Amino acid sequence: MPKVVALHGFTGCAEDFDPLRECIDPRFEIIAPNFPGHGDLRNLTKLSAFSFSEHLKIISDAAGSDNEAITLVGYSMGGRLAMHWALAHPQRVRRLILIGASPGLKTQAEQEERIRGDKALAEYLRTEGLNKFLKYWNTKTFFKPLLSLPPERLDPILIRRQKNNSEALALSLEAVGTGALPQLWDRLLEFKCPTDLIVGEHDGKFIEIAHAMAERMPKSRISIIEDAGHSVHLEKPQDLATLIEG
């Protein structure tokens, strides 16, 4: 049975891949772990649990120890982590699928600015609380298509996000936010596995990033999903399933 390890994004959880499970060929085994501060780990506030190495260990545990090559899917934050794990374990990745993901920030100045921004956002979470943060977070342009989903699809997503712990999300930002992780632009040539760069047509920023990545990744292709924004796995799970099955 082909094994697919699927990694969620910031404020998400393993259940975000339930729509994919519902429409993909049942011969594919979808394994979706939770990262610290999310899902069944949402109430973790122990600093050591949020380390970069702990995130990579969680991916390794999901991939298993049988040395089987897997399809590794990562969305946004999960995509950044997927790239780092794939570089550390190239023999374990049969195929890499990145959804709205980035290798990080190209310059030291950009990284330092993002670290300051993530620190401010973490402080906002701590001082203003989860509800105010989510009101801000959900106004990001690339989430508009997600928020246009019918209530029966959107409500479970929003309910899951509202169960998050503000301190745990703040710790997650500080530990594995875009500014916190080393940038991988200089290592894109090292990706030897087939790589799908998936972006929604309404996610302009990440379309540009995907094109820049594709120029450096030798076995990459870009798929732009119609009528989708940043969260393709939630908005268009059937399109994602088709790509994985192909």
Secondary structure, 3 states (H helix, E strand, C coil): CCEEEEECCCCCCHHHHHHHHHHCCCCCEEECCCCCCCHHHCCCCCHHHHCHHHHHHHHHHHHCCCCCCEEEEEECHHHHHHHHHHHHCHHHEEEEEEECCCCCCCCHHHHHHHHHHHHHHHHHHHHHCHHHHHHHHCCCHHHHHHHCCCHHHHHHHHHHHHCCCHHHHHHHHHHHCCCCCCCCHHHHHHCCCCEEEEEECCCHHHHHHHHHHHCCCCCEEEEEECCCCCCHHHHCHHHHHHHHHC
